[in-house]
Amino acid sequence: MPGVSAYGATALALLAAAAWGGGDFTGGMAARRASPFLTVALANGLSLLLLLAAVFWRGTQPPSTRTALLGILCGIVAGLSVALFYEALALGKMGLSAAIAGLLSAAIPVAFSFLTEGLPRPIQILGLFMAGVAIWMIASAPRGSTHPRGLGLATLAGTGFGLYFVLLKLAGAGGVAWSLISARVGSVTLATVVCVFQGIVRRRVKQARAFPEEGAEAQKSPASLLAPAFVGLVIATCLLDTGGNLLYIMATRAGRLDVAAVLASLYPVGTILLAAWLLKERTTRTQTLGMALALGAVILIAL
């Protein structure tokens, strides 16, 4: 992106991390009230409408076939990864699941960038290494604090996010808005198909049981989807996630992929801080030191 300095690219990536961290928190909260795939379908569907309105208002030219296909593939990977991630957040402590996903999501784009763009400057390599250590420290938590299934889902989600970072970089080269629109088409389609399938299975199971669902499943009833709290969470997730995606693409166009991806992968910090503030989840001393180390890594990367 012409006219944007290395400092500007770093700032864009950090803003993307902040937006994604907030979006993951609101998305995880929404997934406690409804299916994570339904949360993705609603939030990304609203995002798709907003993006379409923006490009038609501005008269932006349609994308190339390559950009559209990459975007759709990117959206499918993202939709599946986000749904798995929201489920992981809903199962246990948000901080640990978010940190594990953040650590894994940084590894794939860094390797891809090293192969395609060459090695960055030594001081940046040191900064990238420090950021990786910081994310690992942030992932530290007492044993038994999170459901094992949540850790497995967070691992799968982090791997998917790493692929998503690479695909979004490639798709974004053909245009920011249309690459995101194509991605939203892919994620909304995937989430909607899964929601329909889940609905069919749930209906058959309910008929076989011949009695109403209780407990957590009752909280995910259709009536709960109209609750102002759930609607507000979906809207917040839409705006934060869309903003994070736009900022990340701008960061990759302005600078290196590995730098943008690693800095954006610090999004668990935002999730952890919001969980600590609003849900009273306690952060460990190691996690706090990890956040401080992340600040030093950001400074080295920006030099």
Secondary structure, 3 states (H helix, E strand, C coil): CCCCCHHHHHHHHHHHHHHHHHHHHHHHHHCCCCCHHHHHHHHHHHHHHHHHHHHHHHCCCCCCHHHHHHHHHHHHHHHHHHHHHHHHHHHCCHHHHHHHHHHHHHHHHHHHHHHHHCCCCHHHHHHHHHHHHHHHHHHCCCCCCCCHHHHHHHHHHHHHHHHHHHHHHHHHCCCHHHHHHHHHHHHHHHHHHHHHHHHHHHHHHHHHHCCCCCCHHHHCCHHHHHCHHHHHHHHHHHHHHHHHHHHHHHHHHHCCHHHHHHHHCCCHHHHHHHHHHHCCCCCCHHHHHHHHHHHHHHHHHHC
